[in-house]
Amino acid sequence: MLRVEEAACPQQQNGYDCGMYVLAAAQRLCERFQNKGKDMRFDLGASDISAAHIRSLRSQVKQLVYDRAGPQG
């Protein structure tokens, strides 16, 4: 059975990075689950999702979109 738990999570400080923060949170939670399984913590702090992490993730997503789009011409 899946347990649903409300927990703290960093939020964007602007009006456009909410999607990146959702992806970053999902990424961190999946990493925790791989390492800890059902005994993982659900809360995320600033050390889990930093501005630098968001910049890196944004670049990764951009590159993924370009790679999947294929040659344009």
C-alpha positions in Angstrom: 0.0 0.0 0.0 1.2 3.5 -0.9 1.7 5.9 2.0 1.0 9.6 1.2 2.7 12.1 3.4 2.9 15.9 3.3 6.4 17.2 3.9 8.5 20.3 3.6 10.1 21.1 0.2 12.0 24.1 -1.2 10.0 26.3 -3.5 11.1 28.6 -6.3 11.6 32.3 -5.6 10.4 33.4 -9.0 7.3 32.8 -11.2 8.8 30.3 -13.7 10.8 27.6 -12.0 8.0 25.6 -10.3 8.3 22.8 -12.9 12.1 22.5 -12.3 11.5 22.3 -8.5 8.9 19.6 -9.0 11.4 17.6 -11.2 14.2 18.2 -8.7 12.1 17.0 -5.8 11.0 13.9 -7.7 14.6 13.2 -8.6 15.8 13.5 -5.0 12.9 11.4 -3.6 13.6 8.7 -6.2 17.3 8.7 -5.2 16.4 8.4 -1.6 14.0 5.5 -2.3 16.7 3.7 -4.2 19.0 4.0 -1.2 16.6 3.6 1.7 13.4 2.0 0.4 10.3 2.4 2.5 12.4 3.8 5.4 13.2 7.0 3.5 12.6 10.6 4.7 10.1 12.6 2.6 11.1 16.1 3.7 13.5 18.1 1.4 15.7 21.0 2.4 17.8 23.7 0.7 20.7 21.3 0.8 18.7 18.8 -1.3 17.5 21.3 -3.9 19.8 24.3 -4.4 19.8 27.1 -7.1 22.8 25.5 -8.6 21.0 22.1 -8.8 18.1 23.9 -10.6 20.4 25.5 -13.1 22.0 22.2 -13.8 18.6 20.4 -14.1 17.3 23.1 -16.5 20.3 22.6 -18.8 19.8 18.8 -18.7 16.1 19.1 -19.6 16.9 21.6 -22.4 19.5 19.2 -23.8 17.1 16.3 -23.5 14.4 18.2 -25.5 17.0 19.1 -28.2 18.2 15.5 -28.4 14.7 14.1 -28.7 13.6 16.7 -31.3 16.3 15.5 -33.7 17.7 17.4 -36.6 15.6 20.5 -37.6 15.9 21.8 -41.0 
